[in-house]
Amino acid sequence: MEDRVIVFDTTLRDGEQSPGATLNLPEKLEIARQLARLGVDVIEAGFAIASPGDYEAVSRIAADVGQLEHAPVIASLARCNKADIDRAWGAVQSARRNRIHTFLATSDIHLQHKLRISRNDCIEQVGEFVSYARSLCADVEFSPEDAGRSDPEFLYQVLSVAVAAGATTLNIPDTVGYRTPEEYGELIAGIIRNVSSIREKGVIVSVHCHDDLGLATANTLAGIRAGARQAEVTINGIGERAGNTSLEEVVMALRTRPQFYNGADTRIDATQLVRTSKMVSAMTSIVVQPNKAIVGANAFAHEAGIHQDGMLKNAATYEIMRPESVGWNSTNLVLGKHSGRAALSDRLKQMGYDLTREELDKAFQRFKELCDKKKVVTDADLEALLADQLERLNEVYQLDHINVTTGTGNTPVASVRLIDDKGEPREDAALGNGPINAICNCINRITRVDAKLSEFHVHAVTEGIDAIANVTVRIEMTAEDGRKYIFSGRSADTDTVVATGRAYLAAVNKGLSRGGRGQAVDAPRAATV
């Protein structure tokens, strides 16, 4: 264990707190299965008490992914109170290996202004509720929220109490991304030096950093160098505000520069990184920036002439890792209209999708429809189709027909027909200042929602005039309480207009199915570490 860093993935909990990134249950299950395939050690599957949907998702992941032969630990977040801890334990207890992750703020600003308790109250609550969590579960993680701005001497006291109460992992979150690498590394080193029970009881010290100053990965690596042996990360670095530490960056930094981290490494299968990144990006509707390290489209692209010359002579001149080592340029099996169900099923399993018979039937039908429009179907096309299929589960309205008329000198007009959840058709037409605006206005009229398109992205999945258009949108929907909530949607189709209508409708459906209870524009989630 001295040389191994435990990878604690919180994509499904902290990552889902990205505005508009709310995932449905089938999407969470697919991502959890892929995280297990990637080789993460711990999956924080959610915050079980947040809602019935969160509880169900954590429970299903524990019962499904948590029962695999080499299953990762399945964890749920809980505040330091009995109701939260009971709910977390109820959700994860079916997993082969489970963990309760409980937290309480320790910075004076949080104690005084958020919790309104004293330092002594904080210490008492930590001792009481870590002990209670340990009475239920053998694996308990404690996090002092906003540790990055906490008084170190007080932090040592709190952590000592947590260990005495039974904590097996101490996670040190830089909740607001405030620390520099030098400061954060010293904070971790100071904790290891001054909390003697860490060494005596073999407690793991963990790091959890946010990217508000763009230092999350640097801080995490500084913490590992100082002796931490668990890193809390998300795929693509997603998370609330500026995001969390990126899993792929930490994994490849340790693997590429081992001499700086005493040979510390993870058990991650790096060849799965790109595949996992694409899946999370598609399902959360959060596009990965092209210049993103490791998994961005330009990460291994070389345009400058001098770079290209060097690459042709020896790839090591401008590449510190091979693209194949992180999953780029892997075999791309081409399917076509003569490919059968078995070939499609096999390829989807290789790509990380474990579909039920019913899901495979739907995927095969859409695959055949696509084959009529394209000569060959690539992995990228299949990723887009599967993401679109998962997005359209539990629809309140289904898109039946869409038509847009636009052109120079004409006012754009869209006509749309939807099928409601009772099977009844509903149609209308609307004008707009452009074709996209006309589509959105028409869907708003039919569904009777107050929604506004805030982000719109479209890109071709593959090259060529027959490429699938992958459209992602983000909307602000006004609920009955007058507050605005963020929802995202996505769709893929060879017709950009159809993809746009479906993506916008998917976001509206999310708002309707949650009764407007998405992430409020003006308020963070209740739980953050």
N, C-alpha and C positions, 0 to 999 in steps of 0.2 A: 504493500500500500504506500510505502514511502515515495515511490516514483510514479504512482498512478493518480491522476486527477479524476475525481468523480464528476461526471457531467449531469447536472440537474437541469432538465429542460422545462422552462415555464412558458413555452409558446401558447399553451392552451389556457393559461391563467393570466399571467402578466401580459403576454403578447396579445391576448384577445382584448385587452383594455385599450388598444389602439382605436381611436374614433372610427366607427363604422365597420370594425373588423369582426363583429359578432358572427360566430359559427353555429350551424345547426348540428344536431346530434350525429347524423351520418358523416358529416365533414370532420367532426372531432374524432370519431372512431378511425377514419381513414388516416388522419394525421398521426394519431397515437400508434397505429400499426406501423406506419412508416418510421416514426421515431424509434420504435423497438427494433426495426430492421436496421436503422442507422447505428444502433448500439448505445443509445443513451442509457445511463444507469438509473436515473430517476425521472419520472414524468409527473410534473405537478399538473394534475388533470383539471383542476378548477378550484373554485371557492364554493364549497358545497352548500353553504347556508344562503348564498346570494339569491337563489331562486329555485323553484322546483325543477326547472330545466337544467340548471347547473348541477344540482344533486343527481339527477338522472344521468347526466353525461359522465360525471365522475364514477358513479356506480357501474355504468355499462363498460367504461374503460377498465375498471378494476376487474369486472367479471369476464371480460373478453381479453384484452391485452395483458392484464395481470395474471392470466392463467397460462400464458405461453410457456414453452419449455424453459427458455432462458429469459423469463419475464423481467422487465425493469421494475423497480420499486414504484408503486403508484401512491402519490401523495395528494392531500387536499389541504388547502390553507384554512386557518381558523384564527379568529381573534382570541385573546385571553379571556374567554368566558365559557361557562359550561355548555350553553346551547350550541355555540359554534363548534366546540370540540366534539360533542356528541354527534352532531350532524356530519362532521368530517369523518369520524370513525365509522359511522353507519354507511357512508359512501365507499370507503376504501377497504373495509374489512374482508371483502371476498377475494381480494388479490392475494397471491401467494406471498408477496412481500409488500408491506404497506407502511405508510408513514403519516403521522400528523405533523403538520407544519404550523406552529402557532407563533404569534407575534404580539409585541406591545412596544409602543414608542418610548424612547429613552432620552431624546433631546429635550432641553428645557422649553424650547419654543412649542413643541408638541405637547409636553406635559401640562404647560400652563394654559395654552390657548385652544388646544383641541380636546384633550382628555380632562383637563382641569383637575388633576390629581397631583399629589406631592411625590417627591422621590421615594419616600418611605412607602407610600401607597403602591408605587410602581414595583418596588422590590417584593412587597407582600403578594401582589397579584401574580408576578412571574413565578414565585415559589409555589403558590397554590395551584395555578392552572397548568404549569409544566408537569407538576406532580400528578395532577388529575389525568392529563393526557397520557403520561407514562403508565398509569394504572390500567389504561385501555390498550395501549400499543407499545411494543418494545422499541420502536424506532420513532423518536420524537426530535423534531428540529425546532429550535427557537431562534427568532430573529428580533433584535432590538431595532425597531423601525427608526429611521433617520439616525443610524449609528454614526454616519459621516459627520454630523453636527453635534454629536453628544460629547459631554465631558468625559475624557478617557478614564479618569479615576472612578467616576460613577459607573461607567460602562463595565469596568472590571468587576465591580461589586455585583451588578445585575447578572453578568455572565457566570460568575461563581455560584450564585444562587440557582441559576438555571441548570448548571451541571449537577449541583447537589440534589436538585429535584428530579433529575433523571434524563436531561437532554443529552442526546447522543451526537447531535450536530449543532454547532453554533454558527449561524449565518450572520454576516456583518454587512448590512445593506447601506450603500451610499444612495439613499432613496431619492434625493433631489439632484444627483450628479454634481455635487459640490467640490469634492476632493480632487487634488492633482495626484498623479501617480506616486510622487515622492511621499506625499502626506498619507495616502491610502496604504502604501506599502508599510510605512512606519506604524500606522494604526494596527494593521494585522500583526506585525512583529511585536508590538507592545502588548497586544492581547495574549499572544502565545507566551511571552516572557512573564507577564504579571498574573495570569490566571493559571496557577499551578495545577489545578485539577484537570485541565485540558490534557496535559501529558500523563498525569497519574491514571486517568480513566480512559485514555485513548480516544478522546472526543475529536471529531473532525471539525476543522474550521473552514467555513465556506465564505465565498465572496459573491456579492450581488450588486452590480453597478448599473447606474443609469447614464444616459448619453447626453445630458443637457449641455455639457461643454465639449462634446465630441471625444470624451476621454474614457468611455466605458471599457473598451477593450484594453487600453493601456493600463487602466486602474486594476482590472481583473488580473492581467499578467503580473503587475507589480505585487498584488496580493498573493498570487501563486509563488512568486519568487521569494516572498517573505515567509512562506510556509503553509499557506492555505492549501487544502487538498480536495476542495469541491468548488466548482464554478457554476453559478446559476446564470443561464443564458437563454436566448430565444433564436429560432431560425430567422435569418435575415435581419436580426437585431430589432424586430418589431416590439412595440410596447407603447404605453401611454407617453404623452409628450414627445420627446425626441427619441424614445425607444430604450431598449436594453442592450446589454452586451451581446454581440453576435456570436452564436455558437461556432460557425464556420471559421471566423477569424481567430478565435482562441485556439481551436483544435489545430489549425494549420500553422499558427505561430509557434506552438509548442513543438510540433513535428518538424518544422523547418529550422528552428533555432534552439535545439535541445540543450546546447552547452550553456545557455543563459538560465535554464530552469532545472539544473541538476538532473537532466534526463527525464524530467516529469513528462508523462504522456497520458493520453486517454485511450479507451478501447473503441473509439468511434471508427466505423468503416467509412473512411473519407470518400470512397468512390460513390457513396450514396448522397453526398452533400448537395450536388446540383439538382438531383431528382427531388430531394426533400424541399429544397428552396423553391423549386417551381411549383410543387404541390401546395405549399403554404401560401405562396404568392397568389396562385389561382383561386384558392378557397377563401382567402381573406380579402381579395380584390385590392391588395396593396402591391403595386408594381415595384419590382426591384430596379433601382437606378442602374443604368448601364455601367457606370464606373464603380459599382459596389465591389469591394474586395472579394475574391474567391469565386463568387457566384454571379456577378454582374456580367452582362453580355460582352462588355469590352475588357474583362479581366485578363484575357489572354489574346487580345487583338493588338496587332502591331501595324501602324500605318506609316510612321516616319521611315524614310528610305534607309537611313543609317541603321535603324533597328531591324528592318527587314533583311538587310545585308548580313548583319550579325546573326540573325536567326537562321538564315540559310546555311551559314557556316557552322554554327553550333548553337543549339537552342539555349544553352546555359548562359549565353551572353546577355540575354534580356529576360529570362524566365528563371525564377528561384524555385519553382515547382512545376511539375508537368501537368497540363490540363487534364490528362487521363486520371491522375491521382485523386482528383476531386470530383470526377464524374463527367467531365466534358469529353466530347468526341467518342463517346461509347457507341457500341453497335446500335445502329438505327434501322431496325427491321422495317421494311416497307411492305405494307399490306395493300391489297386492291380488291376489286369487285369479285374476284374469284376466290378470295380468302374465306374460310369458313369460320363457324362459331368457335371451334377448338383453337384455331390459330389466334383469334382475337383474345379469347380467354387467357391463353398462355402468355401472350404479350402483355396484357394488362396486369397479370400477376407479377411478371418481371419488372413492371413499372411501379409496383407497390400497391395496386388496387386489388382487394380481395372482395369480389362482388358476390351477392346472393344470386340465385338462379333468375329471379325476377329482375334484378338490376342488370344482369348480363343480357337478358332478353331485350330490355330497353336500349342498352348500349349497342347491341348488335343491330337493332332496327335503325338507329341513328347512323351507325357506321355504314350500313348499306345505302342509306339515303345520301350520305356524303360521297360514297363511291360513285354514285350517278353524276356527281358534280365535279369530282376530281379523279384523275387517272390513278394516283397513288395517295395513300394516307400514311403519314409519318407519325412518329411518337408524339411530336408537338401537337399534331392535329388531335390525336387521341386524348392527350392531356386536356386540351380545350373542351372536347366533347364531354369527358367525364366530369370536369369541373362544372360545366353547364348543367349536366344532368343532376348533380347533387344540389346545385343551386335551386332547381325547380321543384324540389320535394316540398310537400305540404303547402302548395300554392292556394291562396285565397281566390285569385283570378288566373286564368290561363289565356295566353295570347292566341287568338284564332285567326285573325286577319289584320293586316296593316297595309296601308297605302299612303304614299306621300306625293304630293304634286308641288313642284317648285321650279324655279327657273328665273332667268333675267327678266325683270319687269313685272313678275308675278308675286303675290303674297303667298307664302308657303301655307299649304293646308294639309292636315293629316286626318285620315279616317281610320278608326280602329274598332275591331270587334273583339270583346273579351268574353270568356265563359266563366260564370261565377261558380262558387262551390256547390250550388244546387243544380248545375248543368244548364242554367239559363243563359242565353246570349245577351250581351249588353253592348251597344255600339253608339258611337257618336263621332263628331268631327270637330276640329278646332283649328284656328289660325295660329300663326306664330311668326316671330321675327326671323326665323330660319327653320329648316326642316326638323332639326332636333328639338327646338323649342315647341314646334307644333305637335310633335309626338308626345312630349311631356305634358303639354296642356290638355291634350285629348285624353290621356290616361288619367290625369287628375280629375277631369270632368266625369268620367265614367265611374271611377272609384270613390269620388267625392272626398278626396284628401287635399290637404293644404301642404303641398310639397314643392320644393324648389331644387333644381339641379345645381349642385355646388361644385362638382368635379366631373369631368368627362374625358375618358382616355380610350383611344382606339389604336390597335396595332395589328399588323399582319402576323399570324402565327408562323407562316412559312413564306418563302419567296414565290413569286409568280402571280399571274392575274387570277388564278383560281384559289388563292390563299384564303384561309378562314380569317375573318375579322373577329378579334377578341376585344370586346367592349367592356370596360369597367366604369361604373358611375358611383357617385356618392350624392346623397340627397339630404336635405334638412326638412324634416316633417314636423309641423306644428300639431301638438296634441291638444286634448280638451282642456288641460290645465294651462294652456298658453305657452308652455315651454317648447323649445325646439330640440329635436332629437336627430341623431345622425344614423343613417342606414346606408349600406353599400349593396350593390348588385353587379352581376356580371353575366355575360352570355357570349356565345360564339356561334357564328354562322357565316356562310360564304356571302350572304347579303348583309351589308353593314347596317342598312335600315332596320332589318328584322332583328339583328343582334342588339341594336340600340333600344328598340322597343321592349325586347325581352329583359335586357339588363335593368332598364328603368322600372319595369313592372316588378322584377325580382326585389328591388329595393323597397318599392311600395308594399309588396306582399309581406316583407319582413316587418315593416311598420305596423301593418294591419294585424298580423298574427300575434304581435307582441302588445297590441293595444296602445301603441305609441311609447312603450317602455323600452327604449333603446338607451344609448349613452347620451345624456344631456349635453348640449353644446357648452353650457355654462357651469358644469359641475363634474368633478372627477368621480371615479368609482369609489364605493365606500371603503374598499380594502386596497391598500397599496403597500408594498414593502420595498 
